[in-house]
């Protein structure tokens, strides 16, 4: 009798057990209220995903600083008290209860956007150094953090992790990928500091390593703590694959339960299957045998190299579409958990159907999206703004599907890229304005 690897439980180092090997990768939801608290829409959305059969659900960004969001509509736990409960705790409990109702795990992804917070959210982003994100003028120049602020943020990560545990989330994931704050400290391009938090890799990794230690201390030894890490920034002078391997060696000693492998930043959005500015790109994938899994999953080649130095269970997200490739990847031993994301935006039952064998391939809409507006949104367009619009348009289409699911509706497969693009920005700007009005009311009442 053939073992169904997708259905196999996974015991984590802390002793917690994932009921199967499929995880919903983190996707930003954008459905928080004007106080940046969770809402009924989170409960509806994650209840549907819980019923969909994945053994692990990872939330979108939950921010540790309400002033600097990845996008309007993020949940933020700020202030995050060292003891007691923050505002919005009941909403967090409702989210956690709905998201675990099928016996699966639900882990809160804890993050800080860093310099990648758009102008309509903040004109005063922060980062390791004052290195601006040059992307269609949408990001202000960041201010370099002081050492006192770095140490405060480390404690905020820890406090949010404690609150997640108290609210009923079954684990946390620290976000140190995709160019957000912790990730930007790892990169020599964005971290040009000359103090103890910059320079050699050991210094650039200090913020990350101290954050992991503080989080573990806050939640105890039996609560899952995971990390999302770039395998490579894919840009010249950025955090390299070789540096990733060294950081992983250090992480082996940090009591992590799952390491999710990803890659890229806003300039090089490899996490979405796209390349960015050719002038700054670097692409030197490790040598790996040609196989189904290499062709399909974006970061499988990197995971294979990381596996050689990593003692932590691995999760790979990005590009998986066929059941055969997922099983092949698990059989290789180079990943322990398969992360899928976009397919769950249109069919919440995808994980259950893959595990049972009812489907052999996830439903993907990328080809439909690219054909919906011929020429203008071609990924091969030599005009950089059009390439950016293509990437954002594809993201926006899936964001709209998340909104439909959160409202208890079915996905809208008739929506085109151009319509999704304009709906996205209309929603972003209107939400940002509501947040600013709410902030003024809070300041006036204080």
BAMIBA-929244 format. One record per residue (C-alpha): x, y, z; residue number from 1. Coordinates in nm, 4 decimals, padded with zeros to 6 digits. Layout:
rec u X&v Y&w Z&i NUM
...
***
This chain:
rec u 00.0000&v 00.0000&w 00.0000&i 1
rec u 00.1472&v 00.3346&w -00.1062&i 2
rec u 00.1803&v 00.5941&w 00.1701&i 3
rec u 00.0100&v 00.9248&w 00.0971&i 4
rec u 00.2932&v 01.1615&w 00.1847&i 5
rec u 00.0683&v 01.4672&w 00.1677&i 6
rec u -00.1501&v 01.3185&w 00.4428&i 7
rec u 00.1395&v 01.2308&w 00.6757&i 8
rec u 00.1540&v 01.4166&w 01.0087&i 9
rec u 00.4744&v 01.6047&w 01.0947&i 10
rec u 00.6037&v 01.6234&w 01.4508&i 11
rec u 00.7910&v 01.9501&w 01.5047&i 12
rec u 01.0953&v 01.9867&w 01.7331&i 13
rec u 00.8799&v 02.1523&w 02.0020&i 14
rec u 00.6515&v 01.8464&w 02.0076&i 15
rec u 00.3530&v 02.0001&w 01.8251&i 16
rec u 00.2133&v 01.7928&w 01.5378&i 17
rec u 00.0987&v 01.9236&w 01.2001&i 18
rec u -00.1849&v 01.6929&w 01.0809&i 19
rec u -00.0613&v 01.6887&w 00.7198&i 20
rec u 00.2093&v 01.8311&w 00.4928&i 21
rec u 00.0179&v 02.1079&w 00.3127&i 22
rec u 00.0338&v 02.4637&w 00.4437&i 23
rec u -00.1413&v 02.7782&w 00.3345&i 24
rec u 00.1381&v 03.0268&w 00.2760&i 25
rec u 00.1003&v 03.3791&w 00.4118&i 26
rec u -00.1005&v 03.6220&w 00.1996&i 27
rec u -00.1771&v 03.9758&w 00.3112&i 28
rec u -00.5518&v 04.0038&w 00.3773&i 29
rec u -00.6213&v 04.3784&w 00.4052&i 30
rec u -00.9494&v 04.3319&w 00.5960&i 31
rec u -00.8681&v 04.4902&w 00.9343&i 32
rec u -01.0884&v 04.7681&w 01.0731&i 33
rec u -00.9936&v 05.1343&w 01.1115&i 34
rec u -00.8267&v 05.0526&w 01.4446&i 35
rec u -00.6141&v 04.7846&w 01.2733&i 36
rec u -00.7942&v 04.5138&w 01.4682&i 37
rec u -00.9052&v 04.1798&w 01.3270&i 38
rec u -01.2655&v 04.1620&w 01.2048&i 39
rec u -01.5427&v 03.9143&w 01.1296&i 40
rec u -01.4000&v 03.8967&w 00.7775&i 41
rec u -01.0816&v 03.7364&w 00.9158&i 42
rec u -01.2905&v 03.4759&w 01.0974&i 43
rec u -01.4976&v 03.4014&w 00.7869&i 44
rec u -01.1910&v 03.3789&w 00.5620&i 45
rec u -00.9842&v 03.1571&w 00.7902&i 46
rec u -01.2819&v 02.9425&w 00.8838&i 47
rec u -01.3209&v 02.8595&w 00.5164&i 48
rec u -00.9496&v 02.7860&w 00.4817&i 49
rec u -00.9562&v 02.5723&w 00.7958&i 50
rec u -01.2390&v 02.3672&w 00.6479&i 51
rec u -01.0308&v 02.3386&w 00.3301&i 52
rec u -00.8009&v 02.0797&w 00.4830&i 53
rec u -00.4515&v 02.2313&w 00.5059&i 54
rec u -00.2637&v 02.1138&w 00.8146&i 55
rec u -00.1158&v 02.4594&w 00.8699&i 56
rec u -00.2488&v 02.8077&w 00.7952&i 57
rec u -00.0103&v 03.1041&w 00.8190&i 58
rec u -00.1686&v 03.4477&w 00.8434&i 59
rec u -00.0698&v 03.7531&w 00.6443&i 60
rec u 00.1468&v 04.0228&w 00.8014&i 61
rec u 00.0512&v 04.1159&w 01.1569&i 62
rec u 00.2483&v 04.4335&w 01.2213&i 63
rec u 00.4366&v 04.5407&w 01.5332&i 64
rec u 00.4223&v 04.9136&w 01.4519&i 65
rec u 00.0895&v 05.0682&w 01.3463&i 66
rec u 00.2665&v 05.3686&w 01.1931&i 67
rec u 00.4458&v 05.1628&w 00.9277&i 68
rec u 00.2183&v 04.9117&w 00.7566&i 69
rec u 00.2808&v 04.6833&w 00.4614&i 70
rec u -00.0580&v 04.8050&w 00.3324&i 71
rec u -00.3734&v 04.9641&w 00.4734&i 72
rec u -00.5954&v 04.7026&w 00.6329&i 73
rec u -00.3118&v 04.5127&w 00.8018&i 74
rec u -00.3751&v 04.3954&w 01.1543&i 75
rec u -00.1356&v 04.5662&w 01.3940&i 76
rec u -00.0775&v 04.4832&w 01.7604&i 77
rec u 00.0698&v 04.8105&w 01.8773&i 78
rec u 00.1211&v 04.8866&w 02.1525&i 79
rec u 00.2035&v 04.5286&w 02.2422&i 80
rec u 00.2189&v 04.5306&w 02.6240&i 81
rec u 00.4812&v 04.3212&w 02.7985&i 82
rec u 00.2011&v 04.1898&w 03.0209&i 83
rec u -00.1760&v 04.1787&w 02.9900&i 84
rec u -00.3856&v 04.2129&w 02.6769&i 85
rec u -00.3931&v 04.4753&w 02.4004&i 86
rec u -00.6993&v 04.6320&w 02.2431&i 87
rec u -00.8657&v 04.4005&w 01.9941&i 88
rec u -00.7932&v 04.0821&w 02.1887&i 89
rec u -01.1443&v 03.9432&w 02.1529&i 90
rec u -01.1238&v 03.9862&w 01.7762&i 91
rec u -00.7927&v 03.7969&w 01.7763&i 92
rec u -00.9542&v 03.5161&w 01.9750&i 93
rec u -01.2417&v 03.4915&w 01.7261&i 94
rec u -00.9927&v 03.4785&w 01.4376&i 95
rec u -00.7895&v 03.2040&w 01.6063&i 96
rec u -01.0985&v 02.9997&w 01.6956&i 97
rec u -01.2378&v 03.0075&w 01.3416&i 98
rec u -00.8967&v 02.9387&w 01.1864&i 99
rec u -00.8389&v 02.6223&w 01.3890&i 100
rec u -01.1891&v 02.4765&w 01.3837&i 101
rec u -01.0900&v 02.1815&w 01.1639&i 102
rec u -00.8090&v 02.0673&w 01.3933&i 103
rec u -00.5335&v 02.2362&w 01.1927&i 104
rec u -00.2657&v 02.4785&w 01.3113&i 105
rec u -00.2986&v 02.8545&w 01.2660&i 106
rec u 00.0224&v 03.0532&w 01.3034&i 107
rec u 00.0404&v 03.4315&w 01.3231&i 108
rec u 00.2986&v 03.5850&w 01.0912&i 109
rec u 00.4661&v 03.8703&w 01.2805&i 110
rec u 00.6270&v 04.1406&w 01.0711&i 111
rec u 00.7488&v 04.4965&w 01.0273&i 112
rec u 00.7283&v 04.6513&w 00.6800&i 113
rec u 01.0445&v 04.8610&w 00.7165&i 114
rec u 01.1161&v 05.0756&w 00.4122&i 115
rec u 00.8503&v 04.8889&w 00.2108&i 116
rec u 00.5557&v 05.0882&w 00.3433&i 117
rec u 00.3918&v 05.2956&w 00.0648&i 118
rec u 00.3630&v 05.6739&w 00.0764&i 119
rec u -00.0143&v 05.6626&w 00.1194&i 120
rec u 00.0494&v 05.4774&w 00.4478&i 121
rec u 00.3523&v 05.6664&w 00.5746&i 122
rec u 00.5936&v 05.9338&w 00.4577&i 123
rec u 00.8365&v 05.8322&w 00.7340&i 124
rec u 00.9339&v 05.4659&w 00.6895&i 125
rec u 01.2327&v 05.3224&w 00.8725&i 126
rec u 01.5105&v 05.0804&w 00.7878&i 127
rec u 01.8629&v 04.9828&w 00.8810&i 128
rec u 01.9929&v 05.2729&w 00.6706&i 129
rec u 01.8485&v 05.5616&w 00.4705&i 130
rec u 01.8312&v 05.3635&w 00.1431&i 131
rec u 01.5144&v 05.4412&w -00.0520&i 132
rec u 01.3084&v 05.1846&w -00.2412&i 133
rec u 01.3014&v 05.3156&w -00.5980&i 134
rec u 00.9748&v 05.1822&w -00.7339&i 135
rec u 00.7633&v 05.4272&w -00.9333&i 136
rec u 00.8035&v 05.6938&w -00.6632&i 137
rec u 00.5668&v 05.5115&w -00.4288&i 138
rec u 00.8029&v 05.4825&w -00.1313&i 139
rec u 00.9546&v 05.7588&w 00.0785&i 140
rec u 01.3164&v 05.7638&w 00.1905&i 141
rec u 01.3484&v 05.5731&w 00.5182&i 142
rec u 01.5076&v 05.6963&w 00.8364&i 143
rec u 01.7808&v 05.4769&w 00.9862&i 144
rec u 01.6726&v 05.3180&w 01.3136&i 145
rec u 01.8597&v 05.3961&w 01.6331&i 146
rec u 01.9956&v 05.1131&w 01.8447&i 147
rec u 01.7320&v 05.1854&w 02.1098&i 148
rec u 01.4578&v 05.1479&w 01.8474&i 149
rec u 01.6031&v 04.8183&w 01.7264&i 150
rec u 01.6006&v 04.6803&w 02.0798&i 151
rec u 01.2431&v 04.8043&w 02.1276&i 152
rec u 01.1349&v 04.6278&w 01.8087&i 153
rec u 01.2945&v 04.3023&w 01.9272&i 154
rec u 01.0781&v 04.3193&w 02.2381&i 155
rec u 00.7708&v 04.4068&w 02.0296&i 156
rec u 00.8167&v 04.0921&w 01.8199&i 157
rec u 00.8348&v 03.8928&w 02.1441&i 158
rec u 00.5304&v 04.0609&w 02.2982&i 159
rec u 00.3175&v 04.0051&w 01.9880&i 160
rec u 00.4183&v 03.6378&w 01.9905&i 161
rec u 00.3051&v 03.6095&w 02.3542&i 162
rec u -00.0257&v 03.7753&w 02.2657&i 163
rec u -00.0755&v 03.5406&w 01.9689&i 164
rec u -00.0342&v 03.2433&w 02.2004&i 165
rec u -00.2771&v 03.3902&w 02.4543&i 166
rec u -00.5342&v 03.4547&w 02.1805&i 167
rec u -00.5375&v 03.0916&w 02.0693&i 168
rec u -00.3055&v 03.0926&w 01.7689&i 169
rec u -00.1105&v 02.7677&w 01.7723&i 170
rec u 00.2236&v 02.9110&w 01.6602&i 171
rec u 00.4005&v 03.2157&w 01.5172&i 172
rec u 00.6150&v 03.2846&w 01.2148&i 173
rec u 00.8713&v 03.5664&w 01.2197&i 174
rec u 00.8907&v 03.7330&w 00.8769&i 175
rec u 01.2494&v 03.7910&w 00.7632&i 176
rec u 01.2035&v 03.7718&w 00.3855&i 177
rec u 01.0966&v 03.9795&w 00.0843&i 178
rec u 01.2788&v 04.2983&w 00.1850&i 179
rec u 01.0765&v 04.3782&w 00.4988&i 180
rec u 01.2579&v 04.5122&w 00.8046&i 181
rec u 01.4390&v 04.2027&w 00.9327&i 182
rec u 01.5203&v 04.1000&w 00.5765&i 183
rec u 01.6566&v 04.4448&w 00.4931&i 184
rec u 01.8997&v 04.4220&w 00.7853&i 185
rec u 02.0499&v 04.1103&w 00.6232&i 186
rec u 02.1190&v 04.2834&w 00.2904&i 187
rec u 02.4384&v 04.4860&w 00.2316&i 188
rec u 02.2406&v 04.6997&w -00.0153&i 189
rec u 01.9932&v 04.8246&w 00.2428&i 190
rec u 02.2074&v 04.7811&w 00.5555&i 191
rec u 02.4996&v 05.0227&w 00.5307&i 192
rec u 02.5459&v 05.0648&w 00.9044&i 193
rec u 02.8897&v 05.0728&w 01.0643&i 194
rec u 02.7789&v 04.9856&w 01.4177&i 195
rec u 02.7138&v 04.6450&w 01.5779&i 196
rec u 02.4018&v 04.5970&w 01.3593&i 197
rec u 02.5772&v 04.6327&w 01.0224&i 198
rec u 02.8892&v 04.5421&w 00.8277&i 199
rec u 02.9871&v 04.1733&w 00.8562&i 200
rec u 02.7101&v 03.9162&w 00.8110&i 201
rec u 02.7184&v 03.8248&w 01.1809&i 202
rec u 02.6281&v 04.1858&w 01.2655&i 203
rec u 02.3634&v 04.2091&w 00.9904&i 204
rec u 02.2035&v 03.8899&w 01.1230&i 205
rec u 02.2067&v 04.0094&w 01.4844&i 206
rec u 01.8600&v 04.1715&w 01.4721&i 207
rec u 01.7112&v 03.8483&w 01.3359&i 208
rec u 01.8872&v 03.6153&w 01.5788&i 209
rec u 01.8054&v 03.8272&w 01.8845&i 210
rec u 01.4428&v 03.8503&w 01.7705&i 211
rec u 01.4153&v 03.4708&w 01.7427&i 212
rec u 01.5638&v 03.4301&w 02.0921&i 213
rec u 01.3262&v 03.6884&w 02.2405&i 214
rec u 01.0240&v 03.5273&w 02.0739&i 215
rec u 01.1205&v 03.1821&w 02.1994&i 216
rec u 01.1662&v 03.3161&w 02.5518&i 217
rec u 00.8227&v 03.4800&w 02.5367&i 218
rec u 00.6268&v 03.1699&w 02.4266&i 219
rec u 00.8183&v 02.8881&w 02.5953&i 220
rec u 00.9728&v 02.5678&w 02.4568&i 221
rec u 00.6541&v 02.3828&w 02.3525&i 222
rec u 00.4989&v 02.6483&w 02.1253&i 223
rec u 00.5887&v 02.6450&w 01.7528&i 224
rec u 00.8181&v 02.9262&w 01.6368&i 225
rec u 00.8874&v 02.9474&w 01.2637&i 226
rec u 01.0874&v 03.1779&w 01.0393&i 227
rec u 01.0448&v 03.2924&w 00.6795&i 228
rec u 01.3833&v 03.3563&w 00.5197&i 229
rec u 01.5048&v 03.4575&w 00.1762&i 230
rec u 01.7174&v 03.1957&w 00.0042&i 231
rec u 01.8527&v 03.4851&w -00.2065&i 232
rec u 01.7546&v 03.8475&w -00.2685&i 233
rec u 01.8256&v 03.7967&w -00.6425&i 234
rec u 01.9799&v 04.1406&w -00.6715&i 235
rec u 02.3374&v 04.2526&w -00.7176&i 236
rec u 02.5061&v 04.3181&w -00.3858&i 237
rec u 02.2082&v 04.1912&w -00.1853&i 238
rec u 02.1689&v 03.9054&w 00.0619&i 239
rec u 02.3130&v 03.6104&w -00.1291&i 240
rec u 02.2457&v 03.2394&w -00.1275&i 241
rec u 02.5888&v 03.1785&w 00.0247&i 242
rec u 02.5051&v 03.4184&w 00.3079&i 243
rec u 02.1707&v 03.2445&w 00.3527&i 244
rec u 02.3506&v 02.9134&w 00.4068&i 245
rec u 02.5623&v 03.0681&w 00.6807&i 246
rec u 02.2592&v 03.2236&w 00.8515&i 247
rec u 02.0856&v 02.8843&w 00.8424&i 248
rec u 02.3841&v 02.7280&w 01.0197&i 249
rec u 02.3442&v 02.9843&w 01.2979&i 250
rec u 01.9687&v 02.9242&w 01.3079&i 251
rec u 02.0243&v 02.5545&w 01.3782&i 252
rec u 02.1040&v 02.6520&w 01.7373&i 253
rec u 01.7970&v 02.8752&w 01.7855&i 254
rec u 01.5169&v 02.6263&w 01.8669&i 255
rec u 01.3165&v 02.6893&w 01.5498&i 256
rec u 01.0389&v 02.4514&w 01.4514&i 257
rec u 00.9987&v 02.5314&w 01.0794&i 258
rec u 01.2041&v 02.7298&w 00.8299&i 259
rec u 01.0130&v 02.8526&w 00.5251&i 260
rec u 01.2298&v 02.9175&w 00.2195&i 261
rec u 01.1396&v 03.2062&w -00.0099&i 262
rec u 01.3242&v 03.4747&w -00.2040&i 263
rec u 01.3217&v 03.8152&w -00.3678&i 264
rec u 01.2180&v 04.1659&w -00.2690&i 265
rec u 00.9882&v 04.4319&w -00.4132&i 266
rec u 01.2598&v 04.5132&w -00.6692&i 267
rec u 01.2992&v 04.1462&w -00.7627&i 268
rec u 00.9582&v 03.9817&w -00.6936&i 269
rec u 01.0689&v 03.6211&w -00.7419&i 270
rec u 00.8196&v 03.5160&w -00.4751&i 271
rec u 00.5511&v 03.5915&w -00.7363&i 272
rec u 00.7343&v 03.4181&w -01.0190&i 273
rec u 00.8516&v 03.7463&w -01.1759&i 274
rec u 01.1871&v 03.9110&w -01.2296&i 275
rec u 01.2337&v 04.2828&w -01.1742&i 276
rec u 01.4816&v 04.5409&w -01.2988&i 277
rec u 01.7318&v 04.3563&w -01.5186&i 278
rec u 02.0055&v 04.6087&w -01.4344&i 279
rec u 02.0094&v 04.5065&w -01.0671&i 280
rec u 01.9147&v 04.1386&w -01.0978&i 281
rec u 02.1329&v 03.8484&w -00.9921&i 282
rec u 02.0298&v 03.4932&w -01.0668&i 283
rec u 02.2690&v 03.2137&w -00.9807&i 284
rec u 02.0649&v 02.9150&w -00.8748&i 285
rec u 02.2567&v 02.6277&w -00.7150&i 286
rec u 02.3197&v 02.3273&w -00.9324&i 287
rec u 02.0404&v 02.0706&w -00.8947&i 288
rec u 01.9174&v 01.7732&w -01.0896&i 289
rec u 01.6567&v 01.8425&w -01.3557&i 290
rec u 01.3202&v 01.7224&w -01.2285&i 291
rec u 00.9525&v 01.8012&w -01.2104&i 292
rec u 00.9949&v 01.9701&w -00.8751&i 293
rec u 01.2777&v 02.1935&w -00.9998&i 294
rec u 01.0765&v 02.3156&w -01.2960&i 295
rec u 00.7604&v 02.3800&w -01.0971&i 296
rec u 00.8613&v 02.5194&w -00.7563&i 297
rec u 01.0408&v 02.8549&w -00.7557&i 298
rec u 01.2782&v 02.7854&w -00.4661&i 299
rec u 01.3222&v 02.4083&w -00.4672&i 300
rec u 01.6781&v 02.4250&w -00.5967&i 301
rec u 01.7697&v 02.6546&w -00.3098&i 302
rec u 01.5953&v 02.4297&w -00.0572&i 303
rec u 01.8023&v 02.1359&w -00.1801&i 304
rec u 02.1237&v 02.3254&w -00.1004&i 305
rec u 01.9864&v 02.4553&w 00.2311&i 306
rec u 01.8874&v 02.1026&w 00.3347&i 307
rec u 02.2567&v 02.0088&w 00.3324&i 308
rec u 02.3299&v 02.2474&w 00.6215&i 309
rec u 01.9902&v 02.2721&w 00.7925&i 310
rec u 01.8689&v 02.0668&w 01.0894&i 311
rec u 01.5295&v 02.2422&w 01.1006&i 312
rec u 01.2166&v 02.1115&w 00.9224&i 313
rec u 01.1774&v 02.2989&w 00.5932&i 314
rec u 00.8782&v 02.4443&w 00.4118&i 315
rec u 00.8926&v 02.5604&w 00.0500&i 316
rec u 00.6265&v 02.7905&w -00.0932&i 317
rec u 00.5905&v 02.9275&w -00.4428&i 318
rec u 00.5039&v 02.7684&w -00.7749&i 319
rec u 00.3791&v 02.4273&w -00.6665&i 320
rec u 00.0832&v 02.3315&w -00.8848&i 321
rec u 00.0771&v 01.9538&w -00.9390&i 322
rec u 00.0236&v 01.6820&w -00.6824&i 323
rec u 00.3059&v 01.4804&w -00.8397&i 324
rec u 00.5583&v 01.7612&w -00.7910&i 325
rec u 00.4507&v 01.8067&w -00.4293&i 326
rec u 00.4949&v 01.4370&w -00.3545&i 327
rec u 00.8261&v 01.4294&w -00.5400&i 328
rec u 00.9508&v 01.7221&w -00.3299&i 329
rec u 00.8508&v 01.5486&w -00.0066&i 330
rec u 01.0075&v 01.2205&w -00.1174&i 331
rec u 01.3362&v 01.4004&w -00.1838&i 332
rec u 01.3582&v 01.5017&w 00.1812&i 333
rec u 01.4525&v 01.8536&w 00.0795&i 334
rec u 01.1258&v 01.9903&w 00.2103&i 335
rec u 00.8953&v 01.8674&w 00.4848&i 336
rec u 00.5972&v 02.0940&w 00.4175&i 337
rec u 00.4481&v 02.2131&w 00.0868&i 338
rec u 00.3267&v 02.5731&w 00.0890&i 339
rec u 00.0532&v 02.6836&w -00.1503&i 340
rec u -00.1167&v 03.0208&w -00.1569&i 341
rec u -00.2828&v 03.1627&w -00.4689&i 342
rec u -00.4841&v 02.8486&w -00.5533&i 343
rec u -00.6592&v 02.8859&w -00.2165&i 344
rec u -00.7877&v 03.2301&w -00.3158&i 345
rec u -01.0251&v 03.0803&w -00.5701&i 346
rec u -01.0805&v 02.7330&w -00.4220&i 347
rec u -01.0505&v 02.7093&w -00.0418&i 348
rec u -01.0826&v 02.3283&w -00.0621&i 349
rec u -00.7666&v 02.2845&w -00.2701&i 350
rec u -00.5607&v 02.1250&w 00.0080&i 351
rec u -00.8296&v 01.8693&w 00.0937&i 352
rec u -00.8721&v 01.7781&w -00.2723&i 353
rec u -00.4962&v 01.7372&w -00.3262&i 354
rec u -00.4594&v 01.5148&w -00.0212&i 355
rec u -00.7508&v 01.2920&w -00.1221&i 356
rec u -00.6339&v 01.2725&w -00.4836&i 357
rec u -00.9593&v 01.4191&w -00.6132&i 358
rec u -00.7492&v 01.6688&w -00.8081&i 359
rec u -00.4014&v 01.6194&w -00.9529&i 360
rec u -00.3334&v 01.9862&w -01.0202&i 361
rec u -00.4382&v 02.3121&w -00.8625&i 362
rec u -00.6464&v 02.5564&w -01.0622&i 363
rec u -00.4295&v 02.8451&w -01.1745&i 364
rec u -00.5419&v 03.1666&w -01.3401&i 365
rec u -00.2092&v 03.3223&w -01.4351&i 366
rec u -00.2545&v 03.2597&w -01.8089&i 367
rec u -00.6053&v 03.3999&w -01.7978&i 368
rec u -00.4775&v 03.7094&w -01.6200&i 369
rec u -00.2044&v 03.7775&w -01.8702&i 370
rec u -00.4340&v 03.7313&w -02.1676&i 371
rec u -00.7127&v 03.9421&w -02.0207&i 372
rec u -00.5503&v 04.2662&w -02.1324&i 373
rec u -00.3341&v 04.1722&w -02.4295&i 374
rec u 00.0002&v 04.3415&w -02.4769&i 375
rec u -00.0242&v 04.6028&w -02.2017&i 376
rec u 00.0380&v 04.3593&w -01.9203&i 377
rec u 00.2836&v 04.1276&w -02.0888&i 378
rec u 00.5456&v 04.0117&w -01.8359&i 379
rec u 00.8005&v 04.0385&w -02.1164&i 380
rec u 00.7341&v 04.4097&w -02.1689&i 381
rec u 01.0639&v 04.6011&w -02.1906&i 382
rec u 00.9005&v 04.9022&w -02.0199&i 383
rec u 00.9614&v 04.8761&w -01.6442&i 384
rec u 00.6381&v 05.0532&w -01.5316&i 385
rec u 00.4337&v 04.8082&w -01.7387&i 386
rec u 00.6176&v 04.5134&w -01.5829&i 387
rec u 00.5407&v 04.6554&w -01.2391&i 388
rec u 00.1748&v 04.7029&w -01.3327&i 389
rec u 00.1631&v 04.3429&w -01.4528&i 390
rec u 00.2921&v 04.2166&w -01.1180&i 391
rec u 00.0638&v 04.4436&w -00.9144&i 392
rec u -00.2318&v 04.3651&w -01.1387&i 393
rec u -00.1870&v 03.9932&w -01.0794&i 394
rec u -00.1588&v 04.0483&w -00.7043&i 395
rec u -00.4624&v 04.2749&w -00.7084&i 396
rec u -00.6704&v 04.0063&w -00.8789&i 397
rec u -00.5994&v 03.7635&w -00.5956&i 398
rec u -00.6568&v 04.0328&w -00.3318&i 399
rec u -01.0055&v 04.0835&w -00.4743&i 400
rec u -01.0696&v 03.7092&w -00.4496&i 401
rec u -00.9638&v 03.7174&w -00.0826&i 402
rec u -01.2183&v 03.9952&w -00.0237&i 403
rec u -01.4898&v 03.7804&w -00.1850&i 404
rec u -01.4032&v 03.4810&w 00.0334&i 405
rec u -01.3898&v 03.6995&w 00.3457&i 406
rec u -01.7408&v 03.8207&w 00.2647&i 407
rec u -01.8682&v 03.4641&w 00.2395&i 408
rec u -01.8913&v 03.4740&w -00.1396&i 409
rec u -01.7408&v 03.2686&w -00.4204&i 410
rec u -01.4424&v 03.3887&w -00.6194&i 411
rec u -01.5143&v 03.6227&w -00.9114&i 412
rec u -01.3385&v 03.4545&w -01.2029&i 413
rec u -01.4805&v 03.7041&w -01.4523&i 414
rec u -01.2739&v 03.9867&w -01.3071&i 415
rec u -00.9970&v 04.1077&w -01.5382&i 416
rec u -00.6497&v 04.2305&w -01.4487&i 417
rec u -00.7161&v 04.5929&w -01.5391&i 418
rec u -01.0344&v 04.6036&w -01.3335&i 419
rec u -00.8581&v 04.4385&w -01.0402&i 420
rec u -00.5688&v 04.6861&w -01.0643&i 421
rec u -00.7967&v 04.9888&w -01.0320&i 422
rec u -01.0135&v 04.8261&w -00.7636&i 423
rec u -00.6987&v 04.7535&w -00.5654&i 424
rec u -00.5752&v 05.1109&w -00.5599&i 425
rec u -00.9221&v 05.2500&w -00.5018&i 426
rec u -00.9501&v 05.0263&w -00.1951&i 427
rec u -00.5958&v 05.1031&w -00.0766&i 428
rec u -00.6397&v 05.4795&w -00.0920&i 429
rec u -00.9872&v 05.4819&w 00.0627&i 430
rec u -00.8697&v 05.2529&w 00.3436&i 431
rec u -00.5619&v 05.4690&w 00.4039&i 432
rec u -00.7830&v 05.7793&w 00.4301&i 433
rec u -01.0112&v 05.6059&w 00.6815&i 434
rec u -00.7067&v 05.5113&w 00.8896&i 435
rec u -00.5782&v 05.8686&w 00.8896&i 436
rec u -00.9185&v 06.0024&w 00.9993&i 437
rec u -00.9363&v 05.7431&w 01.2771&i 438
rec u -00.5834&v 05.8334&w 01.3893&i 439
rec u -00.6794&v 06.2002&w 01.4118&i 440
rec u -00.9829&v 06.1114&w 01.6239&i 441
rec u -00.7647&v 05.9053&w 01.8588&i 442
rec u -00.5116&v 06.1865&w 01.8904&i 443
rec u -00.7858&v 06.4394&w 01.9606&i 444
rec u -00.9393&v 06.2151&w 02.2287&i 445
rec u -00.6041&v 06.1508&w 02.3985&i 446
***
